[in-house]
Amino acid sequence: MTWLRFTADHDHRAPAFTIAYKAGWVGNVPHDIADAAVAAGKAVRMRKASKDAEPVAELVEEADMTEGNGG
């Protein structure tokens, strides 16, 4: 499971059901849904420092901002 904050509405569609994630919602979602939402630009990954801590946005590593890697 991965912590995400949705920046835009995102619908995860499976053959038997659809899960609608609303913009602004923060929570734990399965990795495949997280990967799809982040790739679509509709969510940002979050991280918790400890079990009881509030989730905070992960920092984008400089390597990801170089030419050819999204930057």
C-alpha positions in Angstrom: 0.0 0.0 0.0 1.1 3.5 -0.8 0.1 6.9 0.8 -1.2 9.3 -1.8 -2.8 12.8 -2.0 -5.1 13.1 -5.0 -4.7 16.4 -6.8 -7.5 15.7 -9.2 -10.4 13.3 -9.3 -9.3 9.8 -10.4 -11.4 6.8 -11.2 -9.9 3.4 -10.9 -11.8 1.0 -13.1 -11.8 -2.7 -12.7 -14.0 -5.2 -14.6 -16.5 -5.5 -11.8 -16.3 -2.1 -10.1 -15.0 1.5 -10.1 -13.4 3.3 -7.2 -13.7 7.1 -7.4 -10.9 9.0 -5.6 -11.7 12.7 -5.1 -9.2 15.6 -5.3 -7.8 16.4 -1.9 -8.3 12.9 -0.4 -5.3 11.5 1.4 -5.0 7.8 2.1 -3.5 4.4 1.6 -4.1 2.8 -1.8 -2.7 -0.3 -3.5 0.6 0.1 -5.4 -1.0 -0.4 -8.9 -3.6 2.3 -8.3 -0.9 4.6 -6.9 1.3 4.1 -9.9 -1.5 4.8 -12.4 -2.7 7.9 -10.5 0.8 9.4 -10.2 1.6 8.6 -13.9 -1.7 10.4 -14.9 -0.6 13.4 -12.9 -3.6 13.1 -10.6 -1.8 12.3 -7.3 1.4 12.8 -5.4 3.1 10.2 -3.2 3.2 10.8 0.5 5.3 9.4 3.3 4.8 9.0 7.0 7.7 9.4 9.4 6.1 7.1 12.0 2.8 5.2 12.5 1.1 8.1 14.2 2.6 10.9 12.1 0.6 12.8 9.5 1.6 12.0 5.9 3.8 14.5 4.1 4.5 14.8 0.4 7.7 13.0 -0.8 10.4 15.2 -2.3 11.2 14.6 -6.0 14.8 13.5 -6.3 17.1 15.7 -8.4 17.8 12.7 -10.7 14.1 12.7 -11.7 14.3 16.3 -12.8 17.2 15.8 -15.3 16.6 15.8 -19.0 14.9 12.6 -20.1 13.6 11.8 -16.7 10.6 14.1 -16.5 12.4 17.4 -16.3 
